[in-house]
Amino acid sequence: DGILFEAKDGDEVLGTLLCEFDNDTVIIKEIKSTKFLIDGLCRAALNFAFNRFINKCRFETQEESVLSELIRLDLVQNDNYFIDNIDNFFTLHKNCKK
């Protein structure tokens, strides 16, 4: 079982992020969204995990358009789909990218 984060406009779902937890790691399983909401959905999941003392994140393989946006946002580095320190990520990336 996982947790589903939703970006909504009223009742309309504009984007979703599905994640699971494995010990000290949040695993981003699936992101379905326009590129404009990916940063916010990821930050919500990372913040949720960090507030539960989970400080690592792994991104599962995503669609090419989502993956390219994750790279642009510095959430992943080419073939490295892992954030080994969520706290440090938030320190280095204080604001959402446009």
Secondary structure, 3 states (H helix, E strand, C coil): CCEEEEEEECCEEEEEEEEEEECCEEEEEEEECCHHHHHHHHHHHHHHHHCCCCCEEEECCCCHHHHHHHHHCCCCECCECEECCHHHHHHHCCCCCC
